[in-house]
Amino acid sequence: MNLSEKAAYLKGLFEGMKYDPESKEGKLFAGIIDLLDDMALSVLDLEDEQANLNDYVEDIDDDLGVLEEDYYGDEYCCGDCDICDEDCEFRDENEDDEDEKND
């Protein structure tokens, strides 16, 4: 159940309790439920926008990877020598740097 469905459920509970919408308690509960409904819609909009931004960033990352490969070719190390082959020239430099840090 998502936030909008939960807010709708609470609204249904409120209506089923038959509070007088003109009483103090009825106005309070109605206001809280309206607020929750608005907040749920805002959160859903933010989640959609975040998903769109994640897709966009992934596309940019893919494009950058292609550009790096075109520009650097085989001379570029991905930074993860477990992916590189055993003869990665950057592996030796990275291991030496790590050994110096550990000493």
Secondary structure, DSSP 8 states (H G I E B T S, - for coil): --HHHHHHHHHHHHHHTT--TTSHHHHHHHHHHHHHHHHHHHHHHHHHHHHHHHHHHHHHHHHHHHHHHHHHGGG---S-TTTS-TT-HHHHHHHHHHHHHH-
